[in-house]
């Protein structure tokens, strides 16, 4: 990922990709397949994970080598609601 993509995400969403990596550390993170943006060449996913006290949405793909490429990230109100509703109903 290039510096322009990193700085663009910070400018647009206030989240650095380095901070976004922490969402993957949430043992209760939810992963959802992104049907709207996946194609034959690339499968994309959404991860909703807690970072400190907030729920972060991370859009990503996994390379054939296993490396995760973060496409974008941010805090999304509906994502927080999905995360909290899921765990309220599955506790």
Secondary structure, DSSP 4 states (H G I P E B T S, - for coil): --HHHHHHHHHHHS--HHHHGGGGG-TT-EEEE-TTT--SS--EEEEEEEETTEEEEEEEEE-TTS-EEEEEEEE-HHHHHHHHHHHHHT-
